[in-house]
Every structure is written in structure tokens, then in C-alpha cells.
Amino acid sequence: MSSIQFGWAVHTNLYPDDRPRLTTFWMSDNHQKGCYNALCPGGYVQVHKSIYPGLVYDKVNVPGGKQNTVHLSVAEDPVTKNWVLTIGSIMIGYWPRQSHMAEGASEVYFGGFAGISDLSRPTTSPPMGTGDFPTKDLSRSCFMKQLKYVLSDYTVVDINPNEVEDYVDNRKCYGLMFHKYVDYDSRETLTFGGPGGQC
């Protein structure tokens, strides 16, 4: 099993503070190899000079206030077969062609992850998103909108609501809501997050 992951993360073992930063992660060889950002060879390759993994995202949304959005995507380049990370139409970097991903992705996941890095110490799970359970109100929930994927002929399509499966490992601390076609701008949308706590 191999995977590519990307998004905004607070990761206090990786970064010197608790600010959200662009973060990438990759795994291959059945979870035997992999790392964050460009911290090990054979993984992510940085291209853009000023937008890079580790960059602080300071346009944090305030619940009920103006909502800032950014369009992140990963797709296989039809020529090089590299997996290219973009923000809008700007190429940020890529994961080199891998034989185990040469035929494309078998699954796509959207959402968030919250966890602790030192399982030997008792602690509370951190909040995710806004720190509140999700609602349909995008001004009050952490969200991902315009959920899409790329077909083998490189056509971009909205996800099929009939093929969506949800997973939350602890509904006491976190939640997730899938919203079929919200409007033309949002399309299929996911709201998620929660307060964390004693999970």
C-alpha cells in the first residue's frame, strides 16, 4: 500500500510552533518507507521557490466571519507520471513516478486527522478544524469543498455521492458530515472537526 497526503497541519514535533502549515506526507512499500515534506530521499521534490511544505498558513478562518479558501490538488502528470501538487494552477512540487502507483490511485480520502505523537504519555486528543463539531454552515465549520478526482483519461469529475463512505474513529471527540451538491461554487462538500478531549 502506498499513499500521498497533503493539506494544512499543526504538528508540534515537526514544526517549532502550533501554527497551521502546508504539510505533505508519503508512504510506500506497505508503510515501510516514507516521511514528511522533503525530509528524506525518494519522496517529495520541491519546485516552487516561495510556496513549500512548512509554509505557515496565516489566513485562518474565524467562525461566523469571512471564510478564506485555497485550492489544493494532487494529480498524476500524463507525460512524466509524477504526482504533482498544485495550489490553484501553481505547481508546488511533486512525488516522482513510482511503480506501485503507475496505474493511478485506487482510493481517494478527504478529511482530517488529529492525534498525539507520544502514545506513552497520557494526554488529551487535540481539537481539529474549528474545534467544534461540524454543521452544514460553512462559516462555522472546517470544510473541504469542490471534492473532485481525476479519471484515467485525465478528466476532472465531482465525486459520486453514492460512492462516499464516512469514517470517524471516535464520535465523542470528532464529527464528519458529507453534503451532496451544496451549490455551484461549493459542489460536493465535507464539514468535519471536533473538540478532541479524552478520546
Secondary structure, 3 states (H helix, E strand, C coil): CCEEEEEEECCCCCCCCCCCEEEEEEEECCCCEEEECCCCCCCCEECCCCCCCCCECCCCCCCCCCCCCCCEEEEECCCCCCEEEEECCEEEEEECCCHHHCCCCCCCCCCCCCCCCCCCCCCCECCECCCCCCCCCCCCCEEECCCEEECCCCCEEECCHHHCCCCCCCCCCCEEEEECCCCCCCCCEEEEEECCECC
